[in-house]
Amino acid sequence: MIELSDTSPIDRAKVTEVLGRVRFAAIEDPDDPAFDEAWDLLAEGFLAQGELEPRDALASFLRERILDYGSGLDGSYHLVGAWAGDALVGVRDCYVDIDHREGVCIVGLAHAYVVPAWRRSGVAAVLRSIPLALARQQLAARVGRPLPTLVVAEMEPVDPADPNTVIRLLAYGRSGFSVLDPERFRYSQADFSEEPPVGHTALPLLGVVRPLEPDAAGTVPEHVAAAFPRLFYVCHRRFVPGARVDPSEAHVRTHLERGGTPVRLLPLPTSLDELERLAPLVRGAVLPLYPPGLRGPHPAWSDPREELARVRTVFSRP
């Protein structure tokens, strides 16, 4: 289910070790008890923040197999579990979406959750790599040839009060991911809560990406980057009222579409010695790029330099 060549050289030794201890398998039947167990684990990490689709929605995606979005867009939903013996210790869900008109594949890394006892064990690194193999399988089955493919994840801007926002970006940096320049790629996700808090409609998120075939210039073609929000928003509209999605889509398109100009990739840190790379990704640098309704439920921020200094203090070496 995984190719070691898809993993970062930094992670490879840890991945090799964990593959001998943990079983990774797709959950394909929503009536399987494993589906409920996996959803419950994802809910533990994401439901309270309004970042998880309803259980019935994800079950229906598995039943449909191919999600026909219309206008030459389709996708497939995948749910993968990690078991140590009989215990579910990690879950990843993702979408392999294809824009047939543009000839682009977007692999959306929706959620990943690893139980605390198995964090930093290599389980998360495997769950970040498995979708690459899923993309190849789906392209072979649905298109019959490779396409420009972007593996994407939505991540919160760096919050000095939440060390996990730094830890996650460090982990993705170690796995070969970068960030679409937020000055250009102003993405936000509609709040999935049944009744979102009054005064906001979306969560501002970074576009953390890994091209399957990176270019030497460190950029992503505009039409490939644009396929990311287009496919995500089509999927969101399947279970969220369109009026909640429209403001996010209008905002990202306004700043992204520049006549075909490539979008710059910003490197992520791979170690604590590279925290300076987080400077354009802290809340104080990112949230002002959004109008008030798209800044999330907690829209306060500080001076970006102060926020980066606080991050350095939290992660300073003893």
Residue pairs with C-beta under 8 A, 6 or more apart in sequence:
1 24
1 25
1 26
1 80
1 130
1 133
2 15
2 19
2 24
2 126
2 129
2 130
2 133
3 129
3 132
3 133
4 12
4 15
4 16
6 129
6 132
6 133
7 15
7 125
7 126
7 129
7 175
8 125
8 174
8 175
8 176
10 174
10 175
10 270
11 122
11 125
11 174
11 175
14 121
14 122
14 125
15 122
15 125
15 126
15 129
17 122
18 121
18 122
18 123
18 125
18 126
19 122
19 126
21 84
22 82
22 83
22 84
22 89
22 90
22 118
22 123
22 126
23 82
23 83
23 84
24 80
24 81
24 82
24 83
24 126
24 127
24 130
25 80
25 81
25 83
26 78
26 79
26 80
27 34
27 35
27 38
27 62
27 79
27 80
27 81
28 62
28 79
29 35
29 62
30 58
30 59
30 60
30 62
30 63
34 81
34 88
35 59
35 62
35 79
36 55
37 81
37 88
38 79
38 81
38 88
38 91
38 93
39 55
39 58
41 88
41 90
41 91
41 113
41 115
42 52
42 91
42 93
42 111
42 113
43 52
43 55
44 113
45 111
45 113
46 52
46 111
46 113
49 203
50 191
50 192
50 193
50 196
50 203
50 297
51 111
51 189
51 192
51 203
52 111
52 192
53 192
53 239
54 192
54 239
57 238
57 239
58 77
58 79
58 93
61 67
61 77
62 77
62 79
64 77
65 76
66 74
66 75
66 76
66 142
67 74
67 75
67 76
67 77
67 95
67 235
67 238
68 74
69 75
69 97
69 231
69 234
69 235
70 234
71 101
72 99
72 100
72 101
73 97
73 98
73 99
73 100
73 230
73 231
73 234
74 97
74 98
74 100
74 142
75 95
75 96
75 97
75 98
75 231
75 235
76 95
76 96
76 97
76 138
76 142
77 93
77 94
77 95
78 93
78 94
78 95
78 96
78 131
78 134
79 91
79 92
79 93
80 91
80 92
80 93
80 94
80 127
80 130
81 88
81 90
81 91
82 88
82 89
82 90
82 91
82 92
82 114
82 118
82 123
82 126
82 127
83 89
84 118
88 115
89 114
89 115
89 117
89 118
89 123
90 112
90 113
90 114
90 115
90 118
90 123
90 124
90 127
91 111
91 112
91 113
91 127
92 109
92 111
92 112
92 127
92 128
92 130
92 131
93 110
93 111
93 112
94 107
94 108
94 109
94 110
94 131
94 134
95 106
95 107
95 108
95 110
95 231
95 235
96 105
96 107
96 108
96 131
96 134
96 135
96 138
96 139
97 105
97 106
97 107
97 108
97 227
97 231
97 232
97 235
98 104
98 105
98 106
98 138
98 139
98 142
98 143
98 147
99 105
99 106
99 227
99 230
99 231
100 143
102 223
102 227
103 147
103 148
104 147
104 148
104 149
104 150
104 223
104 224
104 227
105 135
105 138
105 139
105 143
105 147
105 148
105 149
105 150
106 149
106 150
106 152
106 227
106 228
106 231
106 232
107 131
107 132
107 134
107 135
107 149
107 150
107 151
107 152
108 152
108 153
108 228
108 231
108 232
108 235
109 128
109 131
109 151
109 152
109 153
112 124
112 127
112 128
114 121
114 123
114 124
114 127
124 171
125 171
125 174
125 175
128 171
128 172
128 175
129 175
131 151
132 151
132 212
135 149
135 151
135 212
136 146
139 145
139 146
139 147
139 149
148 211
148 212
148 213
148 221
148 224
149 211
149 212
149 213
150 209
150 210
150 211
150 212
150 220
150 224
150 225
150 227
150 228
151 177
151 209
151 210
151 211
151 212
152 207
152 208
152 209
152 210
152 228
153 172
153 177
153 208
153 209
154 187
154 189
154 205
154 206
154 207
154 208
155 165
155 168
155 169
155 172
155 205
155 206
155 208
156 162
156 165
156 203
156 205
156 206
157 165
157 182
157 204
157 205
157 206
157 281
157 282
157 283
157 285
157 286
157 287
158 165
158 166
158 169
158 278
158 281
158 282
158 283
158 307
158 311
159 165
159 282
159 283
160 282
160 283
160 302
160 307
160 310
160 311
160 314
163 314
163 315
166 275
166 278
166 311
166 314
166 315
169 179
169 206
169 208
169 268
169 269
169 278
169 281
170 268
170 269
170 270
170 271
170 272
172 208
172 268
173 267
173 268
173 269
173 270
173 274
173 277
174 270
175 210
176 210
177 208
177 209
177 210
177 268
178 208
178 209
178 210
178 218
178 265
178 266
178 267
178 268
179 206
179 207
179 208
179 209
179 265
179 266
179 268
179 281
180 187
180 206
180 207
180 209
180 220
180 225
180 228
180 263
180 264
180 265
180 266
181 263
181 264
181 265
181 266
181 280
182 206
182 207
182 280
182 281
182 285
182 286
182 289
183 255
183 280
183 289
184 255
184 256
184 258
184 263
184 264
185 207
185 225
185 252
185 255
185 256
185 263
186 204
186 251
186 252
186 254
186 255
186 256
186 289
186 290
187 204
187 205
187 206
187 207
187 228
187 229
187 248
187 252
188 202
188 203
188 204
188 205
188 248
188 251
188 252
188 290
188 294
189 202
189 203
189 205
189 232
189 236
189 248
190 201
190 202
190 203
190 236
190 240
190 244
190 245
190 248
191 197
191 200
191 201
191 202
191 203
191 244
191 297
192 239
192 240
196 244
197 297
199 292
199 293
199 297
200 292
200 293
200 294
200 295
200 296
200 297
200 299
201 244
201 247
201 248
201 293
201 294
202 244
202 247
202 248
202 293
202 294
202 296
203 296
203 297
204 286
204 287
204 289
204 290
204 294
204 295
204 296
206 281
206 286
207 225
207 228
208 268
209 220
209 228
209 265
211 220
211 224
217 262
218 264
218 265
218 267
219 262
219 263
219 264
219 265
220 262
220 263
220 265
221 260
221 262
221 263
222 256
222 257
222 258
222 259
222 260
222 261
222 262
222 263
223 260
225 256
225 263
226 253
226 256
226 257
229 248
229 249
229 252
229 253
229 256
233 245
233 248
233 249
236 245
237 245
247 291
247 293
247 294
248 294
251 290
251 291
251 294
255 289
256 263
266 277
266 280
266 281
267 274
267 277
268 277
269 275
269 276
269 277
269 278
272 315
272 317
275 308
275 311
275 312
275 315
276 308
278 308
278 311
279 285
279 304
279 305
279 308
280 286
280 304
282 301
282 304
282 307
282 308
282 311
283 301
283 302
283 307
284 301
284 302
284 303
284 304
284 306
284 307
285 304
285 307
287 295
287 296
287 299
287 301
288 301
292 299
301 307
